[in-house]
Amino acid sequence: MLSERVRAIKPSPTLAMNAKAVAMRRAGVDVISFGVGEPDFETPQHIRQEAVRAMEEGFTRYTAVGGIPELKDAIIEKFKTDNGLEFDRDSVMVSCGGKHVLYNLAQAILDPGDEVIIPAPYWVSYPPIAVLAGAEPVIVPTEARDDFKLSPEALEQAITPRTKLLVLNSPSNPTGVVYTQSELEALAEVVLRHDIFVVSDEIYEKLIFDDQVFFSIAQVSDALKARTFVVNGVSKTYAMTGWRIGYVGGPKEVIAAMTKIQSQSTSNPNSVAQRAAIAALNGPQDSVLEMKRAFDERRSVLVDRLNALDGVVCNRPQGAFYAFADFSHYYRKEKDGHTLDGSTALCEYLLTQARVALVPGIAFGADNFIRFSYATSLETIAQGLDRITEALEALSS
């Protein structure tokens, strides 16, 4: 009964764990979560006020499929001011979140048999989005000792005559890695030599630390920009995850094709959310700096606590709000007759014994690791790490 493309998608290894955490909460169990990938702040007031204003003005009907002109203009100005990238209205479109942008793009440019290079650890939806377009994900592992960054040599080795697309995510979910200008220039040389396309997922662009300067691979050259799709959105930067507004800048022909696909699936993004997104992009950015400062403080506390755990190693993330820690020291240990044989088993143990919900690294293509979101309070981080410490000590006793 089910289609082949649906059967080709593997169930997420986090689904059973999420269901168990929800069931525990419903039963009254106090579960601390490090799994949620969204800011724990309210959407800034001036953005919410614009949404109210839009509703009161009756801005509640269909809009242009690819976004209203005013929002496109705000996106164009953002790309120009923040990234030095020039686009016109025909080169940008708005979708129902960044994930929707990526799905539309895959449907527009990928054919069965095409290969998509995805460095691991990767965001969980990249491979399924490629599979749903009939393409084959080519996973290229990276190492913690290299700060989880794809090297030009590894990219070169992964490219075949069937390679169509490279997916880059900087700052990265789940590792927090931020590529430097020189690193992206080196990758760009390989991309141009082999004439492939690039998706640059920059959804965490504004959340970088330690005086890092954000650089988009599309800034390398005009030739590279012509082969790059710059994906961004308002979800992470402005605490607007539920508003579902993502956007992309790229070659006009493909943007037109993506718009055509969207016209036959969702039609336009939410009208009120589009107005709110204009206020987010054009309005004051103080709230972004406040969130960034809070995330930075939490990052230091969490990473220090993780590295203080016996046998745990965690690189210092440079962006986003995730820490990706190596917990493989605790694999193959036994508890109550069960062997902890990987990240899923250890996360299940920590959920039941420590009442802490985490995301296993296998979901990101790196089973030695566990992802922590520090989009939560310092108090919650302290309590969660106390519980984890106690549960891990029980394994060693």
Order of alpha helices (4+ residues) and beta strands (2+ residues): alpha-alpha-beta-alpha-alpha-beta-alpha-beta-alpha-beta-alpha-beta-alpha-beta-alpha-beta-beta-alpha-alpha-alpha-beta-beta-beta-beta-alpha-beta-beta-beta-alpha
